């Protein structure tokens, strides 16, 4: 089940919508839960709500107003906060868990990182944007700061004394840095939106569409990035092991042939399979006019492996059998011996 990423301006109502979404999902899961049957012992899915408040992350960590301009991009407190959120999400994210992530999530690179993590778990991610005008969100924050001042607290220290409020400079900076989700990018898609004024009926309609996208029959299958997936090969082992094994066998056969009285007569027949005999199906190594020592053969072998080690994980590597590696290595040796001669 998916990761649901909420995004919006500070004090735009994200936490309220996150709680509404959590209650809606709990209701949907209860309706479809096997707990309604006497024999059931566990629900089908688990539901989690992760937020700054749940992790005891203060609003002050996002405040860059006190930092010099040249150090703001390296704000350690904000990076530590994102690391804590990332760790909390990763601990519970799985195909059997629904994670509602309530927070600013205002950086597109951060949303991309979260989407990639969900993809690694073969579970979808969706973005729910909370629409609110800047003036309306500012009015909410100012009202909270005024309540602070009425309680005798320092208005500029709102993030500490009143957890739901931001200091004025902090709030302005976050709005300036906010990067709106773009449905044209894969990490912000599918994108759903709720506005400040949406009533209960409209809110539920959006939640229904979100549920259909992440858990309905028409949802898309999520596959991890294939570039990092090692391809299959013959039963003799993985690609690197097979590359090392086949080239070592070719080197051994060349050395053994040169020990014979005739010295191999300038040619060495290498069977296409390691356990086979050198018959008509063999590939031929054309030796130079001098004896080829172990050091030279091992040097050529290491060079060949270095050229072919990059095939790991590529589509072409999946079709490389032991016979194909032998053919390639013999061809490489013949080219090297011809240039050397």
C-alpha positions as CSV (number, residue, x, y, z in Angstrom):
1,X,0.0,0.0,0.0
2,X,1.2,3.5,-0.7
3,X,2.9,6.4,0.8
4,X,0.7,9.5,0.8
5,X,2.7,12.7,0.9
6,X,0.9,15.9,2.0
7,X,2.3,19.1,0.7
8,X,1.3,22.8,1.2
9,X,2.2,26.1,2.6
10,X,2.9,26.4,6.3
11,X,-0.4,26.9,8.4
12,X,-2.5,25.9,5.3
13,X,-4.4,23.2,7.1
14,X,-2.3,20.2,6.3
15,X,-2.5,18.6,9.7
16,X,-6.3,18.9,9.7
17,X,-6.6,17.3,6.3
18,X,-4.1,14.6,7.4
19,X,-6.2,13.7,10.4
20,X,-9.3,13.6,8.2
21,X,-7.5,11.4,5.7
22,X,-6.3,9.1,8.4
23,X,-9.9,8.7,9.8
24,X,-11.2,8.1,6.3
25,X,-8.6,5.4,5.6
26,X,-9.2,3.8,9.0
27,X,-12.9,3.6,8.1
28,X,-12.2,2.1,4.7
29,X,-9.8,-0.5,6.2
30,X,-12.3,-1.4,8.9
31,X,-15.0,-2.0,6.2
32,X,-12.8,-4.3,4.2
33,X,-11.0,-5.9,7.1
34,X,-11.1,-9.6,7.7
35,X,-11.5,-8.8,11.4
36,X,-15.2,-8.7,10.7
37,X,-15.1,-12.5,10.3
38,X,-14.7,-14.7,13.4
39,X,-11.7,-16.5,12.2
40,X,-9.6,-13.4,11.3
41,X,-6.8,-12.5,13.7
42,X,-5.1,-9.6,11.9
43,X,-6.1,-6.8,9.6
44,X,-5.1,-6.8,6.0
45,X,-3.3,-3.5,6.1
46,X,-1.7,-1.3,8.8
47,X,-2.1,2.5,8.9
48,X,0.4,5.0,10.1
49,X,0.4,8.8,10.5
50,X,3.9,10.4,10.5
51,X,4.4,14.1,11.2
52,X,6.7,16.7,12.7
53,X,4.6,16.7,15.9
54,X,4.6,12.9,16.2
55,X,8.4,13.0,16.0
56,X,8.7,16.0,18.3
57,X,10.3,18.1,15.6
58,X,10.1,21.8,16.3
59,X,9.1,24.4,13.7
60,X,12.3,26.2,14.6
61,X,14.5,23.7,12.7
62,X,13.3,25.3,9.5
63,X,14.2,28.8,10.5
64,X,17.0,30.2,8.4
65,X,16.5,33.8,9.2
66,X,19.3,33.8,11.8
67,X,21.8,32.1,9.5
68,X,24.1,33.9,7.1
69,X,22.9,33.7,3.4
70,X,25.9,31.6,2.3
71,X,25.3,28.9,5.0
72,X,21.5,28.5,4.6
73,X,21.8,25.7,2.1
74,X,23.7,23.7,4.7
75,X,21.2,24.1,7.5
76,X,22.1,21.1,9.7
77,X,19.0,21.2,11.9
78,X,16.7,21.0,8.9
79,X,18.7,18.1,7.3
80,X,18.6,16.3,10.7
81,X,14.8,16.7,10.8
82,X,14.4,15.3,7.3
83,X,16.6,12.4,8.2
84,X,14.4,11.6,11.2
85,X,11.3,11.8,9.0
86,X,12.9,9.6,6.3
87,X,13.9,7.0,8.9
88,X,10.4,6.9,10.4
89,X,8.9,6.4,6.9
90,X,11.3,3.7,5.9
91,X,10.8,1.7,9.1
92,X,7.1,1.2,8.4
93,X,6.8,1.4,4.6
94,X,5.8,-1.9,2.9
95,X,3.2,-3.3,0.6
96,X,1.1,-4.0,3.7
97,X,1.3,-0.5,5.2
98,X,-0.4,2.8,4.4
99,X,1.7,5.7,5.4
100,X,0.3,9.3,5.6
101,X,3.1,11.7,5.8
102,X,2.0,15.1,7.2
103,X,4.5,17.9,6.8
104,X,5.7,20.8,4.6
105,X,7.3,18.5,2.1
106,X,8.0,21.7,0.2
107,X,11.2,20.6,-1.7
108,X,10.7,18.7,-4.9
109,X,14.0,16.8,-4.4
110,X,12.7,15.6,-1.1
111,X,9.4,14.4,-2.6
112,X,11.5,12.6,-5.3
113,X,13.5,10.8,-2.6
114,X,10.4,9.6,-0.9
115,X,8.8,8.5,-4.2
116,X,11.9,6.5,-5.0
117,X,11.9,4.8,-1.6
118,X,8.3,3.8,-2.1
119,X,9.1,2.4,-5.5
120,X,11.9,0.3,-4.0
121,X,9.3,-1.3,-1.8
122,X,7.1,-1.9,-4.9
123,X,4.4,0.3,-3.4
124,X,2.9,3.4,-5.0
125,X,3.2,7.0,-3.8
126,X,0.7,9.8,-4.2
127,X,0.8,13.5,-3.4
128,X,-2.1,15.4,-1.7
129,X,-1.6,19.1,-2.1
130,X,-3.5,21.4,0.3
131,X,-4.4,24.5,-1.6
132,X,-4.5,27.8,0.4
133,X,-3.8,31.4,-0.5
134,X,-0.7,33.0,0.9
135,X,-2.8,35.7,2.6
136,X,-5.1,33.2,4.2
137,X,-2.2,31.0,5.5
138,X,-0.4,34.2,6.8
139,X,-3.6,35.2,8.6
140,X,-3.7,31.9,10.4
141,X,-0.1,32.1,11.5
142,X,-0.5,35.7,12.7
143,X,-3.6,34.7,14.7
144,X,-1.6,32.0,16.5
145,X,1.2,34.4,17.2
146,X,-1.3,36.9,18.6
147,X,-2.6,34.2,20.9
148,X,1.0,33.7,22.0
149,X,1.4,37.3,22.8
150,X,-1.8,37.3,24.8
151,X,-0.4,34.5,26.9
152,X,2.7,36.6,27.6
153,X,5.1,34.7,25.4
154,X,7.7,36.1,23.1
155,X,6.0,36.6,19.7
156,X,9.3,36.0,17.8
157,X,9.7,32.6,19.5
158,X,6.5,31.1,18.3
159,X,8.0,27.8,17.1
160,X,9.1,27.0,20.6
161,X,6.4,28.4,22.8
162,X,3.5,27.6,20.5
163,X,4.2,24.5,18.4
164,X,1.7,25.3,15.7
165,X,3.0,28.7,15.0
166,X,6.0,29.9,13.0
167,X,8.0,33.0,13.6
168,X,7.3,35.7,11.0
169,X,10.7,35.4,9.4
170,X,10.6,31.6,9.4
171,X,7.1,31.6,7.8
172,X,8.1,34.1,5.1
173,X,11.2,32.1,4.2
174,X,9.3,28.8,4.0
175,X,6.7,30.3,1.6
176,X,9.5,31.8,-0.5
177,X,11.2,28.3,-0.7
178,X,8.0,26.3,-1.4
179,X,8.1,24.3,-4.6
180,X,4.6,23.3,-5.7
181,X,4.0,19.8,-6.8
182,X,3.9,19.3,-10.6
183,X,1.6,16.5,-11.9
184,X,3.8,16.3,-15.0
185,X,6.7,14.8,-13.0
186,X,6.5,11.1,-12.0
187,X,7.3,11.7,-8.4
188,X,4.4,14.2,-7.9
189,X,2.0,11.9,-9.8
190,X,-0.8,11.1,-9.2
191,X,-1.5,14.4,-7.6
192,X,-4.7,15.2,-5.7
193,X,-5.7,18.6,-4.3
194,X,-8.0,19.9,-1.6
195,X,-8.6,23.6,-0.9
196,X,-9.2,25.4,2.4
197,X,-12.9,25.8,1.5
198,X,-13.7,22.3,0.4
199,X,-16.6,20.9,2.4
200,X,-17.0,17.4,3.8
201,X,-18.7,16.1,0.6
202,X,-15.9,17.4,-1.7
203,X,-13.2,16.2,0.7
204,X,-14.6,12.7,0.7
205,X,-14.9,12.7,-3.0
206,X,-11.2,13.5,-3.3
207,X,-10.4,10.8,-0.8
208,X,-12.4,8.3,-2.8
209,X,-10.4,9.1,-5.9
210,X,-7.2,8.8,-3.9
211,X,-8.2,5.5,-2.6
212,X,-9.1,4.2,-6.0
213,X,-5.7,5.3,-7.4
214,X,-3.7,3.6,-4.6
215,X,-5.9,0.5,-3.8
216,X,-8.5,0.2,-6.5
217,X,-8.7,-2.4,-9.2
218,X,-7.3,0.0,-11.8
219,X,-4.1,0.9,-9.8
220,X,-0.8,0.5,-11.7
221,X,1.7,-2.1,-10.8
222,X,4.8,-0.6,-9.3
223,X,8.2,-2.0,-10.4
224,X,11.6,-1.0,-9.0
225,X,14.3,0.5,-11.3
226,X,15.6,-2.3,-13.4
227,X,19.0,-0.8,-13.9
228,X,20.0,-2.0,-10.4
229,X,18.5,-5.5,-10.8
230,X,21.0,-8.2,-11.6
231,X,19.9,-10.4,-14.6
232,X,19.6,-14.1,-14.5
233,X,22.1,-16.5,-16.1
234,X,22.9,-20.2,-16.3
235,X,22.8,-22.2,-13.2
236,X,26.6,-22.1,-12.7
237,X,26.5,-19.0,-10.6
238,X,26.2,-15.2,-10.9
239,X,27.8,-13.2,-13.7
240,X,31.0,-12.2,-11.9
241,X,31.7,-15.7,-10.7
242,X,31.0,-17.2,-14.1
243,X,33.3,-14.6,-15.8
244,X,36.1,-15.4,-13.4
245,X,35.6,-19.2,-13.7
246,X,35.5,-19.4,-17.5
247,X,38.5,-17.1,-18.1
248,X,40.6,-19.0,-15.5
249,X,39.8,-22.3,-17.2
250,X,40.9,-20.9,-20.6
251,X,44.2,-19.7,-19.1
252,X,44.8,-23.1,-17.4
253,X,44.2,-25.0,-20.7
254,X,46.7,-22.7,-22.6
255,X,49.4,-23.3,-19.9
256,X,48.8,-27.1,-19.9
257,X,49.0,-27.2,-23.7
258,X,52.3,-25.4,-23.8
259,X,53.7,-28.0,-21.4
260,X,53.2,-30.8,-23.9
261,X,56.1,-31.9,-26.1
262,X,54.7,-30.3,-29.2
263,X,53.8,-27.1,-27.3
264,X,50.3,-27.2,-28.8
265,X,51.7,-26.8,-32.3
266,X,51.0,-23.1,-32.1
267,X,47.3,-23.6,-31.4
268,X,45.2,-24.6,-28.4
269,X,41.7,-25.9,-28.8
270,X,39.4,-24.7,-26.1
271,X,36.0,-26.5,-25.6
272,X,33.0,-24.2,-25.5
273,X,31.9,-25.8,-22.2
274,X,34.2,-26.2,-19.2
275,X,33.4,-29.8,-18.7
276,X,33.5,-30.7,-22.4
277,X,36.2,-32.1,-24.7
278,X,38.1,-30.2,-27.3
279,X,36.2,-31.4,-30.4
280,X,34.9,-29.9,-33.6
281,X,32.9,-27.4,-31.5
282,X,36.0,-26.0,-29.9
283,X,37.3,-22.4,-30.2
284,X,41.0,-22.0,-31.1
285,X,43.6,-19.9,-29.5
286,X,46.4,-18.9,-32.0
287,X,49.6,-18.7,-29.9
288,X,52.4,-16.4,-30.9
289,X,55.8,-17.8,-31.9
290,X,57.0,-17.7,-28.3
291,X,55.8,-19.2,-25.0
292,X,53.1,-17.3,-23.3
293,X,53.8,-17.1,-19.5
294,X,51.3,-17.1,-16.7
295,X,52.0,-13.4,-15.9
296,X,51.1,-12.3,-19.4
297,X,48.0,-14.5,-19.5
298,X,46.8,-13.2,-16.1
299,X,47.4,-9.7,-17.2
300,X,45.3,-10.2,-20.3
301,X,42.6,-12.0,-18.3
302,X,42.3,-9.1,-15.8
303,X,42.0,-6.6,-18.6
304,X,39.3,-8.7,-20.3
305,X,37.4,-8.9,-17.0
306,X,37.7,-5.2,-16.4
307,X,36.2,-4.5,-19.8
308,X,33.3,-6.9,-19.2
309,X,32.6,-6.3,-15.5
310,X,30.3,-3.4,-16.5
311,X,27.8,-5.8,-18.0
312,X,26.4,-6.6,-14.5
313,X,22.8,-5.6,-14.4
314,X,22.5,-4.9,-18.1
315,X,20.2,-6.7,-20.5
316,X,23.0,-8.1,-22.4
317,X,24.5,-9.8,-19.4
318,X,21.5,-11.9,-18.9
319,X,22.3,-13.8,-22.1
320,X,26.0,-14.4,-21.4
321,X,26.5,-18.1,-20.9
322,X,29.8,-19.8,-20.2
323,X,30.3,-20.7,-23.8
324,X,29.7,-17.1,-24.9
325,X,32.3,-15.8,-22.4
326,X,34.8,-18.4,-23.6
327,X,34.4,-17.3,-27.2
328,X,34.8,-13.7,-26.3
329,X,37.9,-14.3,-24.2
330,X,39.5,-16.4,-26.9
331,X,38.8,-13.7,-29.5
332,X,40.3,-11.1,-27.1
333,X,43.5,-13.2,-26.6
334,X,43.9,-13.8,-30.4
335,X,43.7,-10.1,-31.0
336,X,46.3,-9.4,-28.3
337,X,48.7,-12.1,-29.5
338,X,48.4,-10.9,-33.1
339,X,49.3,-7.3,-32.0
340,X,52.1,-8.7,-29.8
341,X,53.5,-10.8,-32.6
